Amino acid sequence: MSNTPWNSQPPHQPSWQQPPQRRTGLLIALVAVSMIAVALPATLLVVLGGRQDTQAVTETTVTITVPAEPEPSQQASAPSGASTPNPTATSPSGSGDPNAPFSAFPTSFGEYTMNGPATDTGARYTSPNTGMDFSVTYNPRADIFDYWVGKLHNPETHGIWTCGEVTDVGFVCYAKAKGGAVSTRLGDAIDEEPPTLDLLVTRSDEFMAAWT
């Protein structure tokens, strides 16, 4: 038998205790909250800063300045000393610029007044003093001048005019004018002799001087 008393206690041994989990969890939670508290302002700053930058870019108005077109320069003046041709100027012989642009026939010249409407190819004038008619015909083809002259009998040159007789017509004068050719003739006067070639040349010069 054992000599150990029946009520004797076994030697004291330290009891095992479970680690305090609540404190550890609380500590972790505090650390997490602290990290969030620190990171949140920085995150907000970045987000708000990005929004402001985006808004600034969106609201920025780009202004493009387009250079104004240069104003048309004034028409260059003629060189010093250079004369400007005057297509309306004529000499007493009726000479003018044969290449001047076509213009409407004059309504009157000398003692003659237009009788009836004119066209782009002809007009008729009458003298109230003698009743004599003066007819003018214009052809825009300059080469027609040589054809007309070829039909004349005994052609004569009077200034810009080449004049002569045409069978069954009488005296006629031709000239180059307005980029083409012009023909003039006189009708018979009332109770007077038929018109002479010199008279036709004189009336043709008066007409050409008025045809601007």
Secondary structure, DSSP 8 states (H G I E B T S, - for coil): ---S-TT-------------HHHHHHHHHHHHHHHHHHHHHHHHHHHHHHHHHHHHHHH--------------------TT-----TT---TT----TTS------SEETTEEE-S---SSEEEEE-TTT--EEEEEEES-TTHHHHHHTT-EEEEEETTEEEEEETTTEEEEEEEETTEEEEEEE---TTS----HHHHHHHHHHHHHH--
